Amino acid sequence: MSFAVSADAYDGYMGRYSCKLAPLLADFAGVEPGHRVLDVGCGPGALTADVALRVGAGRVAAADPSPGFARACAERVPGAEVRTASAEELPWAADGFDRVLSQLVVNFLSDPDAGVREMRRVARRGGIVASCTWDCGDQMQMLRIFWDAARARDPVAPDEARAVAFIDPVSLRELWTTAGVGSVETVPLVVESDYADYEDYWQPFETGTGPGGQYCVSLDIDRRAALREDCFQRLGAPLGPFTLTARAWAVSGVT
């Protein structure tokens, strides 16, 4: 439910990163012309759009449990087959896709094991199942700065590095192996995002998007203002544009 927001809110919060991450994941998965590709947990469609440029929208399918995100993805990628569905219950027959991808999704699934097994089920024999998640421990600066500031004031704040799983190569490899995916590989993917100013950084948290946004809007006015100032100082009190770096871990395997 932490991503039950508008496509615009998501794009301001995480979409600015996912649009840059998408081509790196597609490259890692070896998406090529002629492939039929499924994007699981497509959100507003950053990865779907990149894949469609490579193989054509008619060879792309996508699913997201949020009807709003599914609509936004369908509008962004006309011709793609976009359905409202969860990763744990994909509405496609077995052996239908050459590549099954998911971006920034598996650590938010209600049943990650079932989700990866479903991705494996719909992939053709010899196909690739690939995904990526943020390294929230210390390599995703936007989130790390926010949660360090939050936990300095509130030690029980739900830091994503502690609250979510599958943010490192070891756990991702184990998840893929347990699901029966073979020849598993992991690699780091690094992207940057430019911010116009500090408000450009802070305002997306005020939309309630993601675990960080949910925590932000749960605070009263005074505590939220204090957290805002702490994040500003941790960023070096920027008065103009600045850039933040983010590292994701990607995993792939052969079905």
C-alpha positions in Angstrom: 0.0 0.0 0.0 3.0 2.3 0.4 3.0 2.7 -3.4 -0.8 3.3 -3.8 -0.1 6.8 -5.1 -0.3 8.6 -8.5 2.1 7.9 -11.3 3.4 11.5 -11.0 4.1 11.1 -7.3 6.0 7.9 -7.9 8.0 9.4 -10.7 9.1 12.3 -8.5 10.1 9.9 -5.7 11.6 6.9 -7.4 10.8 7.1 -11.1 13.7 9.6 -11.6 16.0 6.7 -10.7 14.1 3.8 -12.3 14.1 5.4 -15.8 17.9 5.3 -15.7 18.1 1.9 -14.1 15.8 0.3 -16.7 18.3 0.2 -19.6 21.0 -1.3 -17.3 18.7 -4.1 -16.2 17.5 -4.7 -19.8 21.2 -4.9 -20.9 22.1 -7.3 -18.1 19.1 -9.5 -19.0 20.2 -9.6 -22.7 16.9 -8.2 -24.1 17.2 -8.2 -27.9 15.0 -7.7 -30.9 12.7 -10.7 -31.4 12.3 -11.5 -27.7 8.9 -11.5 -26.1 9.3 -9.7 -22.7 7.3 -9.5 -19.5 7.8 -6.6 -17.0 6.5 -7.7 -13.6 5.5 -4.9 -11.1 5.8 -2.4 -14.0 4.8 0.7 -12.0 4.2 3.6 -14.3 6.3 1.9 -17.0 9.9 3.0 -17.0 11.2 -0.5 -17.7 8.3 -1.4 -20.0 9.1 1.7 -22.1 12.8 0.9 -22.5 12.1 -2.7 -23.4 9.5 -1.6 -26.0 12.1 0.5 -27.7 14.2 -2.7 -28.1 11.7 -5.3 -29.2 8.6 -3.3 -30.1 5.6 -2.6 -28.0 3.6 -5.5 -29.5 6.1 -8.0 -28.0 5.9 -6.6 -24.5 3.6 -7.4 -21.6 3.5 -5.9 -18.2 1.7 -6.3 -14.9 1.2 -4.3 -11.8 -1.2 -4.8 -8.8 -2.0 -1.0 -8.8 -4.8 -0.2 -11.4 -3.5 3.4 -11.5 0.1 2.3 -12.3 -1.2 -0.2 -14.9 -3.2 2.5 -16.6 -0.2 4.9 -16.6 2.0 2.1 -18.1 -0.5 1.4 -20.8 -0.7 5.1 -21.7 3.1 5.4 -21.7 3.6 2.3 -23.9 0.7 2.1 -26.4 0.5 -1.4 -27.9 1.9 -3.2 -24.9 -0.3 -5.8 -23.2 -0.7 -4.3 -19.7 -2.7 -6.1 -17.0 -3.6 -5.4 -13.4 -2.1 -8.4 -11.6 0.3 -9.3 -8.8 3.6 -11.1 -9.3 2.3 -14.0 -7.3 -0.5 -14.7 -9.7 0.5 -13.7 -13.2 -2.3 -14.1 -15.8 -0.2 -15.6 -18.5 0.3 -19.2 -19.6 3.5 -21.0 -18.9 6.5 -20.8 -21.3 5.4 -17.6 -23.0 8.3 -15.2 -22.6 12.0 -15.1 -23.5 12.8 -12.6 -20.8 10.8 -11.9 -17.6 12.0 -8.9 -15.7 11.1 -7.1 -12.5 12.6 -3.8 -11.3 12.6 -2.6 -7.7 9.8 -5.1 -6.9 10.8 -8.4 -5.3 11.5 -7.0 -1.8 8.0 -5.6 -1.7 6.2 -8.8 -2.7 3.9 -10.4 -0.1 5.4 -13.7 -1.1 8.7 -13.3 -2.9 9.3 -17.1 -3.3 5.9 -17.4 -5.0 6.6 -14.3 -7.1 9.9 -15.6 -8.5 8.4 -19.1 -9.1 5.6 -17.4 -11.1 8.2 -15.4 -13.2 10.0 -18.7 -13.8 6.8 -20.4 -14.8 5.9 -17.9 -17.5 9.4 -17.9 -19.0 10.3 -20.2 -21.8 12.8 -23.0 -21.4 16.2 -21.4 -21.7 14.8 -18.0 -21.0 16.0 -15.4 -18.5 14.4 -14.2 -15.3 16.1 -11.1 -14.0 15.4 -8.5 -11.3 17.1 -5.7 -9.4 16.6 -4.1 -6.0 18.3 -1.1 -4.2 21.2 -1.6 -1.9 19.4 0.3 0.9 22.2 -0.4 3.4 24.5 2.4 2.4 24.6 2.7 -1.4 21.2 4.4 -2.2 22.0 8.0 -1.1 18.4 9.4 -1.3 17.0 6.8 1.1 20.1 6.4 3.2 20.2 10.2 4.1 16.5 10.1 4.9 16.6 7.1 7.2 19.8 8.1 8.9 18.1 11.4 9.8 14.9 9.7 10.8 16.6 7.1 13.1 18.8 9.7 14.7 15.5 11.2 16.2 13.5 8.0 16.3 15.5 4.8 16.8 12.5 2.6 16.0 11.8 4.3 12.6 11.4 1.5 10.0 14.7 1.8 8.2 14.3 0.1 4.8 17.8 -1.5 5.2 16.4 -3.3 8.2 12.8 -3.6 7.2 13.1 -5.2 3.7 14.9 -8.2 2.4 16.7 -9.0 -0.8 18.9 -5.9 -1.0 22.2 -7.7 -1.4 23.6 -10.2 -3.9 23.7 -13.1 -1.5 20.0 -13.1 -0.6 19.0 -12.4 -4.2 21.0 -15.4 -5.4 19.4 -17.6 -2.7 15.9 -16.4 -3.7 16.6 -17.3 -7.4 18.2 -20.6 -6.6 15.3 -21.6 -4.3 12.8 -20.9 -7.0 14.6 -23.3 -9.3 16.3 -20.8 -11.6 19.8 -21.9 -12.8 23.1 -20.3 -13.8 22.4 -17.4 -11.4 24.5 -14.2 -11.7 24.5 -11.0 -9.8 26.0 -7.6 -10.6 25.8 -4.0 -9.3 24.1 -1.4 -11.3 24.9 2.3 -10.5 22.8 5.3 -11.5 22.7 9.0 -10.6 19.8 11.4 -10.2 20.0 15.2 -10.5 17.9 17.4 -8.2 17.1 21.1 -9.0 17.3 22.0 -5.3 16.5 20.7 -1.9 12.7 21.1 -2.3 13.0 18.8 -5.3 14.5 16.2 -3.0 12.1 16.7 0.0 8.7 17.2 -1.7 8.3 13.6 -2.9 8.5 12.3 0.7 5.5 14.6 1.4 3.4 12.6 -1.1 3.5 9.5 1.1 5.2 7.4 -1.6 7.1 4.3 -0.5 8.2 3.4 3.1 10.0 6.8 3.4 7.0 8.8 2.4 4.7 6.8 4.6 6.9 7.4 7.5 7.2 11.1 6.7 3.5 11.8 6.5 2.9 9.8 9.7 4.8 12.5 11.7 3.2 15.6 13.2 4.1 19.0 11.8 6.9 19.8 14.2 8.6 16.4 13.9 8.3 16.5 10.1 9.8 20.0 10.0 12.7 18.8 12.2 13.3 15.8 9.9 13.3 18.0 6.9 15.9 20.2 8.4 18.1 17.3 9.4 18.0 15.8 5.9 18.9 19.3 4.5 22.0 19.5 6.8 23.1 15.9 6.0 23.0 16.8 2.3 25.4 19.7 3.0 22.7 22.4 3.0 22.5 22.6 -0.8 21.1 26.0 -2.1 21.1 24.9 -5.7 21.3 21.7 -7.9 23.0 18.6 -6.6 23.4 14.9 -7.6 22.8 11.7 -5.7 24.1 8.2 -6.5 22.2 4.9 -6.1 23.4 1.3 -6.4 21.1 -1.6 -7.2 21.9 -5.3 -7.1 20.7 -7.2 -10.2 20.2 -10.9 -10.4 19.5 -13.2 -13.3 19.2 -16.8 -14.1 18.2 -19.3 -16.8 14.9 -21.2 -16.7 
